[in-house]
Amino acid sequence: MNKIARLGWDVGGAHVKLAAFGQDGRLKAVRIAPCPVWKGEAPLATTLRELRAEFAPGVPSAVTMTAEGADLWPDRRAGVVGTAALLMRELAGAPLALFAGPEGFVPPERAAEHADHIGSANWYATAAVLAHLLPGGVLIDIGSTTTDLIPFGSDRVSAHGFSDAERLASNELVYTGAARTPVMALAAEAPFEGRFLPLMAEHYATTADLHRLTGDLTADADLHPSADGGPKTMEASARRLLRMVGHDFAPPMLPKAKALARHLAEAQLARVNRALDAVASGMESEPELLVGAGVGRFMAARLAERRALAYLDLAEVLTDDPALSRQAADCAPAVAVGLLAAALAPA
């Protein structure tokens, strides 16, 4: 693709996301690819190489990462350094900068010095962009795996935690997502045929199956194999979900599977709502605005409606190109890090 001036990357443990900006500063393309980093360095190297090959050599890259948390690495610092080494190799021949949250951008050769701020700072990039554009609110970015709840004010990110451990403790990070979360993580039991049945502690189904059955999941939100490696149809999702309560699928069981999915989707939403209560209680005043991002932002919109709060879809903020707006909101940190890098680039 020609006339691209800058690339923004969000290198995650399950996906790599890429945003390309033109010389006029506008978003021109968004890409996302599944990338199981836990399987080794090779999938990450290949994904970086394939995504980068679409664009002309010499285009600068700005990168934020969460791949350092994959269990490929012995610890997070080693993950930051190892991911930076892969980036230097696969994106060689063009300027490269790593996003380090409140420390700004740093050269990849200094990744070890800034590892604590480079690791899992993608949420900070999105919140920092919003803080420049809006007077205040809470960003709720619900991805395939996790949910970020980030309070922001005018020109400041107001999060209480920064590391994953701190953010888990402050409820600003919740390990629940729209596609990859095992259903057994949502509840101990669920109603079925007039009784509450315990959920099996087996990886039979994921939240992708729930949100497919409720009609909320978009096809490009679920890029990894299903729990059983089977198809991604309503019937296959119902089959996987019914296994969680010890039942087999037959066509007449589909309505019961959908009812089970609705209950468990509500349990997931309640978990996010509970975290939002905790985050809001630490703010100077109750938030009036929720900003939704990520492939699961339909849940953020639902929370805003139930709490009678204003809601803004990030698709309306990051680009004025309607053909790219949904993808931009799905891949918000990649877009955000590209915008932040462009703002700091020399004129």
N, C-alpha and C positions, 0 to 999 in steps of 0.2 A: 504494500500500500504506500503510495507516494505522498509527499507533502505532510508527513507526520513529524512533529517537532519534539514530542516528549511521550514517554511511556510511563504509566503508573502501574505497579504490580502489588498484588496482595498474595503472598506465597504462603498458603495454608498447609495444614497437615492432611487435608482431604481434597482440596481444590487449589488450583492456581487461577487467579483472576487478573485480567489485564485490561487497562484502559489506554486508548491512544488519543492524543490531542494534536490538532493541526497547528499550523503556524499562526493562525488567528486566535489560538487559545481555546477553541471550542472542542468539545468531545466529538471524535470522529468514529470510534469503534470501541466495542466492549467484547471481550472474549472470556470464557470460563472453560476449564478443562478439569475433569476428575483426576486426582493424583494421589494414590495411596502411599504417602511418604513412609508409613510404618513398614512397608515392604522393602525399603532400601533406598539408597541414593539414586539408583538408575532410573526409576520412574520419574523422580523430580528432575533430574538432568534432562531426560528425554522431553518432558513436558515443557520445560523452559526453552529448550532448543527449538521445538516445533512451533511454539507460540511466537518466539522472537523472529523466526524465519519469514514470517509474513510481512515484516517491516524492513525498511531500508537500513543498511549498516550505518553506524554512527549516530543513531538516534539515542539521546540520553535516557536513562532509566532511573526512576525513583522507586524504592521498594520498601514495603512494610511486610512483616512476616509473623506467622504463628507456627510455622513448620518446626520450629525448635522444640515444641512440646511433644512431638511424635516420639514414640518409644524406640525409634531407630537410634536415638542419641542417648548416651549415658546420663546426661543432665542437660538442663536448659542452656547453660552457658556454652557447652560443647555444641548444642544444636544451633545456636546463633552463629558460632564460628564456622561450623560445618556448612550451614546453609549459605553463609556469606562466601565461603570458598567456592561452592557450586555456582553461585551467582557470578562471581568474578570470572570463572572459567567459561560459563555458557553465554554470558552477556559481554564478553571481552570485545575490545575494539571500540567502545563508546563509553562516555561518562556514566558512572554508576554511583548512586548515593543511597544510603540506608536511613530510614526514618527512625529516630530515637525519641519519639514523643516530645516532651517539653524541652529536650536538648536539641531539637531540630534534626537536620540531616548531617550524617557523618560519613566519611569515606569507608568503604568496606574493609580496607586494611586495618582499621581501628575498631573492628567489630568487638573484639575481646574487651576493650576498654569501656565500651558502652553497652555491653551485653544486657545489663539489667533493664535498660530503657529501650533497647531494640526489640527484645523479645515480647511478642504478643501486644504490640502497641497499635495494631490496626484500628481498634475502636477509637483511640485518641485522635487519629487523623480525621475521621468522620466528624467527631464532636468538635474538633478545632475549626473545621470549615463552617459548621452550623453556628458556632459561637461568633463568627465574623458576620454572619448573615441575619441572625435572628436575636431578639432580645432575651430569650430564655425558654427553657422547657426541659423535657427529658427525651433523649434519643433512645428508642427501643429497636435494636437491630437483632432480628431473629433470623439466624442463618439455618443451615442444614443440621448443625450440631449444637450450637450454643446460642444464648441470648445475652446481649449487652444492654444494660440500663444505665445510661450516662446522663446525669444532670449537667446542664450547661447554662451559662449566663452570658451577658453581653461581653464579648471578647475574652471569655475564660471558660475552661473546662473545669467543672466543679466536682469531679469525681473524688471520692474519699480514699479510694485505693488505686494502685497502679499495677502491681504484680498480680498474676492470676490468684495467688493465695490471698492477697489483700482484697481483691475484688470479689472473690468467693465469700469472704467474711462480711463484706459490706453489702452483699446481695446485688452488686453491680454486674456480676457475672453469674449466670445460671446455666448449668449444663443440661440444657434441654433445647432441642431444635426441631425444625419442621420436617426433617427427613430421616436422619441417621440415629436418632435416639431409640434405644430398645424400649418396647412397650412395657416391659417388666419394671422399668425405672419410674413409671408414672404413678403406679398405685399398687397396693398389696392385693386388692380384690376388685371385682366389678360385677354389676348386676347382669344376670342372664337367666331367662326363663323363670322369673319370680324369686330368684335367690341371688345372694352375693357369692360368687365363686372366687376362690384364690387364683391369682394369675400365676402361671407356671414360671419358674425362674429359668427360662430358656430363651434363646435369641431366635424366637420363631417369627416375630413381627417387629416392625419399626414404626415410627411416627409417620413415615411416608405412607404406610398402609392406612393409618387412621385418616389422614387428611385427603387421601385419594377417595376413601369411602364417603367422607363428608362433602366432597366436591370442591375443596379449597386448594388442593395441590396442583401447581402447574407442572407440566412435563419436564421442563428444564430445571426444576428444583430438586430433582431426584436423579442424579447422574451416576451413582454407584450401584452395584448389583443389589438386588433385594436380599432379604435375610436368607432365603433358601435358594437364591440364584435363579428363581423362576420369573415368569413374566410380570409386567406391571399393569395388570388389568384389574377391574373391580372384583372379578371373581377370584383372581389369584390373591389379591389383598385380603379378601374375606376369608379365604382358606387359611392364610397365614395367621390372621387375627383369631379365628375360631380355635386354632390349636392352642392359643394362650389359655383358653378355658376348657381344654380337653375335648373339644367337639370337632367333627369333620364337616366339610362343606358339601352342601347340595344346593341346587338353585333355590328351593324354598327357604333356605337359611339366610339368603342375602339381606332381607330386611332386618333380621336379628343381628347380623354382623354390622350393619350400618348403625343400629342403635347402640351396640357395644362401642363402636368407634366414636360416636357422639359423646358418650359418657367419658371415655378416656381422653378425648380432645378437650373436654371441659376440665378434666383433672389437670391437664397440662397448662391450660389457660389460667387456672386457679393458682398454679405454682408461680407463673409469671406475675400475676396480679399481687400475690403475697410479697414477692420481691419488690414490686413497684411501691407497695405500701411502706416497706422498709426504707427504700431510697427516698421517697417523698418525705418521710418523717425526719430525714436528716437535712432537708433543704430549709432555707430561711422562710419560705412561704410555699404553700401548696402549688404544684405546677398547674398551669392553665393550658399547656400545649404538650401533646405527645407527637413526636416525629418518628414515623415508621420506616425501617429499612430492612433489607434482607429478604430472602425468599419466603419467610414466614411472617411478613409484616401484616398479613391479613389478621393475625392475632392482635397486633398492636392497634389496628383500627377498631377491632372489636372491643378492646379494653377502653379505648377513648370513648366509644359510644356508650358503654355501660357506666362509665364514670362521669359522663356529661362533660368531657373535656374536648377542646379543639384538637383536631387531628390534621397533620400534614404528611402526605406521602412524599418520601424523599425523591420519588420520580419527578416531582414538580419543581425540584430545587437544583439538581445537579446538571441538567441540560435543558435546552429549549427545543431539542430535536425529539419529537414524539416517537420516532422510530427507535430511539436509543434509551428513552426515559425509564422503561421498566428494567432493562438490563443494568442501567446505571444504578438504580436503587438496589437491585439484587447484589451488585458488586461494589457497594458504596465505598469501602476503604481503598480499593484500587483507584477509583475516580478521585477520591479525596486526597490521596497522597500525590497524585499527579497535579491536582490543583495547587496544593501547598508548595510543591517543588517549583511550579511555574511562577508562583508569587514571589519566590526568593531568587529566581533566576535573574541575571543581569539583563537589563533592557538592551 
